[in-house]
Amino acid sequence: MEYLIKSKNEMIEFAENMAKQTKKGNIILLNGDLGAGKTTFTQFVFHALGVKEVVNSPTFAILKSYQGKFKL
């Protein structure tokens, strides 16, 4: 599935919807060129999940774990 996001507000809304659908143990893969918005999207999703830590770029890490509120 492909989505075209045209604004920051659209990305926040999409990220919040993604967070609502995310369950503990889910794996989300992001693919895109540098500057495509992967980090921004990740920050918005994790913020919606209640993550309080600084969320860094997912591109340069093998594994990053964050604590948040997930549906079981």
MODELLER restraints for C-alpha pairs under 7 A, 6 or more apart:
rsr = mdl.restraints
at = mdl.atoms
rsr.add(forms.Gaussian(group=physical.xy_distance, feature=features.Distance(at['CA:5:A'], at['CA:11:A']), mean=6.07, stdev=0.5))
rsr.add(forms.Gaussian(group=physical.xy_distance, feature=features.Distance(at['CA:11:A'], at['CA:41:A']), mean=6.73, stdev=0.5))
rsr.add(forms.Gaussian(group=physical.xy_distance, feature=features.Distance(at['CA:12:A'], at['CA:44:A']), mean=5.97, stdev=0.5))
rsr.add(forms.Gaussian(group=physical.xy_distance, feature=features.Distance(at['CA:15:A'], at['CA:41:A']), mean=6.35, stdev=0.5))
rsr.add(forms.Gaussian(group=physical.xy_distance, feature=features.Distance(at['CA:15:A'], at['CA:44:A']), mean=5.74, stdev=0.5))
rsr.add(forms.Gaussian(group=physical.xy_distance, feature=features.Distance(at['CA:15:A'], at['CA:45:A']), mean=4.73, stdev=0.5))
rsr.add(forms.Gaussian(group=physical.xy_distance, feature=features.Distance(at['CA:16:A'], at['CA:45:A']), mean=5.93, stdev=0.5))
rsr.add(forms.Gaussian(group=physical.xy_distance, feature=features.Distance(at['CA:16:A'], at['CA:48:A']), mean=5.60, stdev=0.5))
rsr.add(forms.Gaussian(group=physical.xy_distance, feature=features.Distance(at['CA:18:A'], at['CA:45:A']), mean=6.87, stdev=0.5))
rsr.add(forms.Gaussian(group=physical.xy_distance, feature=features.Distance(at['CA:19:A'], at['CA:45:A']), mean=5.49, stdev=0.5))
rsr.add(forms.Gaussian(group=physical.xy_distance, feature=features.Distance(at['CA:19:A'], at['CA:48:A']), mean=6.15, stdev=0.5))
rsr.add(forms.Gaussian(group=physical.xy_distance, feature=features.Distance(at['CA:19:A'], at['CA:49:A']), mean=6.04, stdev=0.5))
rsr.add(forms.Gaussian(group=physical.xy_distance, feature=features.Distance(at['CA:22:A'], at['CA:70:A']), mean=6.70, stdev=0.5))
rsr.add(forms.Gaussian(group=physical.xy_distance, feature=features.Distance(at['CA:23:A'], at['CA:70:A']), mean=5.34, stdev=0.5))
rsr.add(forms.Gaussian(group=physical.xy_distance, feature=features.Distance(at['CA:23:A'], at['CA:71:A']), mean=5.09, stdev=0.5))
rsr.add(forms.Gaussian(group=physical.xy_distance, feature=features.Distance(at['CA:23:A'], at['CA:72:A']), mean=5.99, stdev=0.5))
rsr.add(forms.Gaussian(group=physical.xy_distance, feature=features.Distance(at['CA:24:A'], at['CA:70:A']), mean=5.58, stdev=0.5))
rsr.add(forms.Gaussian(group=physical.xy_distance, feature=features.Distance(at['CA:24:A'], at['CA:71:A']), mean=6.60, stdev=0.5))
rsr.add(forms.Gaussian(group=physical.xy_distance, feature=features.Distance(at['CA:24:A'], at['CA:72:A']), mean=6.22, stdev=0.5))
rsr.add(forms.Gaussian(group=physical.xy_distance, feature=features.Distance(at['CA:30:A'], at['CA:38:A']), mean=6.61, stdev=0.5))
rsr.add(forms.Gaussian(group=physical.xy_distance, feature=features.Distance(at['CA:39:A'], at['CA:56:A']), mean=6.87, stdev=0.5))
rsr.add(forms.Gaussian(group=physical.xy_distance, feature=features.Distance(at['CA:39:A'], at['CA:57:A']), mean=4.90, stdev=0.5))
rsr.add(forms.Gaussian(group=physical.xy_distance, feature=features.Distance(at['CA:39:A'], at['CA:58:A']), mean=6.35, stdev=0.5))
rsr.add(forms.Gaussian(group=physical.xy_distance, feature=features.Distance(at['CA:43:A'], at['CA:55:A']), mean=5.76, stdev=0.5))
rsr.add(forms.Gaussian(group=physical.xy_distance, feature=features.Distance(at['CA:49:A'], at['CA:68:A']), mean=5.10, stdev=0.5))
rsr.add(forms.Gaussian(group=physical.xy_distance, feature=features.Distance(at['CA:49:A'], at['CA:69:A']), mean=5.24, stdev=0.5))
rsr.add(forms.Gaussian(group=physical.xy_distance, feature=features.Distance(at['CA:49:A'], at['CA:70:A']), mean=6.92, stdev=0.5))
rsr.add(forms.Gaussian(group=physical.xy_distance, feature=features.Distance(at['CA:50:A'], at['CA:68:A']), mean=5.01, stdev=0.5))
rsr.add(forms.Gaussian(group=physical.xy_distance, feature=features.Distance(at['CA:50:A'], at['CA:69:A']), mean=6.04, stdev=0.5))
rsr.add(forms.Gaussian(group=physical.xy_distance, feature=features.Distance(at['CA:51:A'], at['CA:66:A']), mean=6.64, stdev=0.5))
rsr.add(forms.Gaussian(group=physical.xy_distance, feature=features.Distance(at['CA:51:A'], at['CA:67:A']), mean=5.96, stdev=0.5))
rsr.add(forms.Gaussian(group=physical.xy_distance, feature=features.Distance(at['CA:51:A'], at['CA:68:A']), mean=5.00, stdev=0.5))
